[in-house]
């Protein structure tokens, strides 16, 4: 969102009343996968977010709620450890609908960098 006289260019509302991020949260189709990384460590990858969602802020909130490390990289959030069992409830508390979160219970060998 750019500040063009206090009006959001996407929804047309004043910046303090902008609903773009809320709409993006409700429409996001989120996929949660786990990858095995170097030395056998597990990494939870959460992806499928809209471009209007601040991934850095979301990553900070997820790391705080799940008590783990991680980062926002290339349009997805990486969290240290396997958090597939609790991530749906945490995302629901942050405003994402539970039915839009798809958890993959298989491991994958591909790596992102």
C-alpha positions as CSV (number, residue, x, y, z in Angstrom):
1,X,0.0,0.0,0.0
2,X,1.3,3.4,-0.9
3,X,0.3,6.5,0.9
4,X,-1.4,8.6,-1.8
5,X,-3.1,11.3,0.3
6,X,-4.1,8.7,3.0
7,X,-6.2,6.6,0.5
8,X,-5.5,2.9,-0.2
9,X,-5.1,2.5,-4.0
10,X,-6.5,-1.1,-3.8
11,X,-9.7,-0.7,-1.8
12,X,-10.2,3.1,-1.9
13,X,-10.6,3.4,1.9
14,X,-8.5,5.6,4.1
15,X,-5.2,3.9,5.1
16,X,-6.3,3.4,8.8
17,X,-9.5,1.6,7.6
18,X,-7.9,-0.4,4.8
19,X,-9.3,-4.0,4.6
20,X,-6.9,-5.3,1.9
21,X,-4.9,-7.5,4.3
22,X,-8.1,-8.9,5.9
23,X,-9.5,-9.9,2.5
24,X,-6.2,-11.4,1.5
25,X,-6.1,-13.5,4.7
26,X,-9.6,-14.9,4.0
27,X,-8.8,-15.8,0.4
28,X,-5.4,-17.4,0.9
29,X,-5.0,-21.1,0.2
30,X,-2.2,-22.0,2.6
31,X,-0.1,-25.2,2.2
32,X,2.0,-26.6,5.0
33,X,4.8,-29.0,4.2
34,X,7.8,-30.4,6.1
35,X,11.2,-30.8,4.5
36,X,14.2,-32.7,5.7
37,X,17.3,-30.4,5.6
38,X,21.0,-30.7,6.3
39,X,21.9,-33.2,9.0
40,X,18.4,-34.5,9.2
41,X,16.8,-31.4,10.6
42,X,13.1,-30.8,9.8
43,X,11.8,-27.5,8.5
44,X,8.1,-26.5,8.2
45,X,7.3,-24.5,5.1
46,X,4.2,-22.4,5.0
47,X,3.3,-21.0,1.6
48,X,0.4,-19.7,-0.5
49,X,0.0,-16.2,0.9
50,X,-1.2,-13.3,-1.1
51,X,1.3,-10.5,-2.0
52,X,-0.4,-8.0,0.2
53,X,0.3,-9.9,3.4
54,X,3.4,-8.8,5.3
55,X,5.4,-12.0,5.5
56,X,8.0,-10.6,7.8
57,X,5.4,-9.7,10.4
58,X,3.6,-13.0,10.0
59,X,6.9,-14.9,10.4
60,X,7.6,-13.0,13.6
61,X,4.2,-13.9,15.0
62,X,4.4,-17.5,14.0
63,X,7.9,-17.8,15.6
64,X,6.7,-16.3,18.8
65,X,3.6,-18.5,19.1
66,X,5.4,-21.7,18.1
67,X,8.6,-20.9,20.1
68,X,11.0,-21.6,17.2
69,X,13.3,-19.9,14.8
70,X,12.6,-19.2,11.2
71,X,12.5,-16.7,8.3
72,X,10.3,-15.3,5.6
73,X,11.9,-16.1,2.2
74,X,10.8,-15.9,-1.4
75,X,7.1,-15.7,-0.7
76,X,6.9,-18.4,2.0
77,X,7.7,-18.8,5.7
78,X,10.2,-21.3,7.0
79,X,10.0,-22.5,10.6
80,X,12.5,-24.7,12.3
81,X,11.1,-28.0,13.4
82,X,7.9,-30.0,12.6
83,X,4.9,-27.8,13.5
84,X,2.2,-29.5,11.3
85,X,0.1,-30.6,14.3
86,X,-0.3,-27.0,15.7
87,X,0.1,-24.7,12.8
88,X,-3.6,-24.8,11.7
89,X,-4.8,-23.6,15.1
90,X,-2.1,-20.9,15.3
91,X,-3.0,-19.6,11.8
92,X,-6.7,-19.6,12.7
93,X,-5.9,-17.3,15.7
94,X,-4.1,-15.0,13.4
95,X,-7.2,-14.6,11.2
96,X,-6.7,-17.3,8.5
97,X,-9.7,-19.7,8.1
98,X,-8.9,-23.3,9.1
99,X,-10.6,-24.8,6.0
100,X,-8.1,-22.9,3.8
101,X,-5.1,-24.5,5.4
102,X,-3.9,-27.7,3.8
103,X,-1.4,-29.8,5.8
104,X,0.8,-32.3,3.9
105,X,1.7,-35.2,6.2
106,X,4.5,-36.6,3.9
107,X,8.1,-35.6,3.8
108,X,9.8,-34.1,0.8
109,X,13.4,-34.1,-0.1
110,X,13.6,-30.9,-2.2
111,X,15.4,-27.9,-0.8
112,X,14.7,-24.2,-1.2
113,X,17.4,-21.7,-1.3
